Amino acid sequence: MQSSARKAFDLTDESLAVRESYGRHRFGQSCLLARRLVERGVPFVEVAMDGVAGAGNGWDTHRQNFNAVQSLCGVLDSAWATLMGDLEQRGLLDSTLIVWMGEFGRTPKINLNAGRDHYPNAWSTVLAGGGIQGGQVVGATSAAGTQVEQRPVSAPDFIATICSALGIDPTKQNPSNDRTAGRSARPKPQRQAVT
């Protein structure tokens, strides 16, 4: 935090119109902050989405799924679209990998509380920028959404795709800077990631 990246946290440098385009809520302003950090060379930025009015426990929609998802998408859509557009306009999208995901999906069948429960069999993720070829869908589920029927992607393959896009060899062990082993020089990442 002793770098020029510190200045990124002062969002008053941005015009009111830019701040409004991201959405005047925590997630929108966090996406704006992510763009500002990427501009300053911060190699990894995570933006979490929580605390959305009308969404209960966020994407954990065990109850009233449809109302919660409508509230969540009302916050997500403009902030995410503005972030991607801003990165593209500034020439940063090709060098910034955006990963949009959760850790599992939601049941295709609605439960007795008008919600969806945890479902690890099939779910969607989105990769954008960072050299990823856009405009494609990889894999497909059954009509009921219960099983992956075409081109399943395992978690290790998904992580390998992210690593490859970031210029990291997924077949190589990448040890941390363990104090007992001494500090090793970290290679400078070729791409940045926003998750």
C-alpha positions, 0 to 999 in steps of 0.5 A, spaced: 500 500 500 506 504 499 505 505 491 501 509 487 495 504 487 493 507 494 490 513 490 486 508 487 481 508 493 480 516 492 473 515 488 472 522 488 477 523 482 472 520 478 466 524 475 459 523 478 457 520 471 462 515 471 460 513 478 453 513 477 454 508 471 457 503 475 451 504 480 451 507 487 452 501 491 457 497 494 458 492 488 458 498 483 463 502 486 467 496 488 468 495 480 470 502 479 475 501 484 477 494 481 478 498 474 482 503 478 487 498 481 488 495 474 490 501 471 495 502 476 498 495 475 495 491 481 496 484 479 490 481 482 483 484 484 477 480 487 470 484 488 465 480 492 457 482 491 453 482 498 449 486 501 444 487 496 437 489 498 432 484 497 436 479 496 437 476 503 443 471 503 446 474 496 446 468 491 444 463 496 437 463 494 434 457 498 428 462 499 424 466 494 429 465 488 426 469 483 425 476 487 432 475 489 435 474 483 432 480 480 435 484 485 442 481 484 442 482 477 439 489 478 446 491 481 450 486 477 448 488 470 450 495 470 456 494 474 459 488 470 458 491 463 461 498 465 467 495 468 468 491 462 466 497 457 471 501 461 477 496 461 476 495 453 476 503 452 482 504 456 486 498 452 486 494 458 481 488 457 486 484 453 491 484 459 485 483 464 482 476 465 475 477 468 472 471 472 465 471 474 463 465 478 461 462 484 463 455 487 457 451 485 450 452 482 443 452 484 438 446 483 434 446 477 428 444 481 425 450 485 424 447 492 418 448 497 420 455 499 420 458 492 428 457 492 434 453 489 438 449 493 446 448 492 447 444 486 454 441 484 453 437 478 452 443 473 453 451 473 455 456 469 462 461 469 464 466 465 471 468 463 472 475 459 478 479 457 485 476 458 486 473 451 480 469 452 476 468 445 469 471 447 462 470 444 463 462 445 459 457 450 463 451 452 459 445 454 451 444 455 447 441 460 441 436 459 434 440 457 432 440 465 439 442 467 440 436 471 447 434 468 452 436 463 451 433 457 456 436 452 464 438 453 464 437 461 469 442 464 472 439 471 475 444 476 482 443 475 481 444 467 477 450 469 483 453 473 488 451 468 484 455 463 485 461 468 492 459 469 494 459 462 490 466 460 494 469 466 501 466 463 502 461 468 504 454 467 498 450 470 503 443 470 508 447 474 508 447 481 508 454 484 511 454 491 509 460 495 515 464 498 516 460 504 520 463 510 524 457 511 526 456 504 528 463 503 524 468 498 524 467 491 523 472 486 516 472 483 515 472 476 512 479 474 505 476 471 503 478 464 496 479 465 491 481 471 485 478 474 479 481 476 474 476 480 
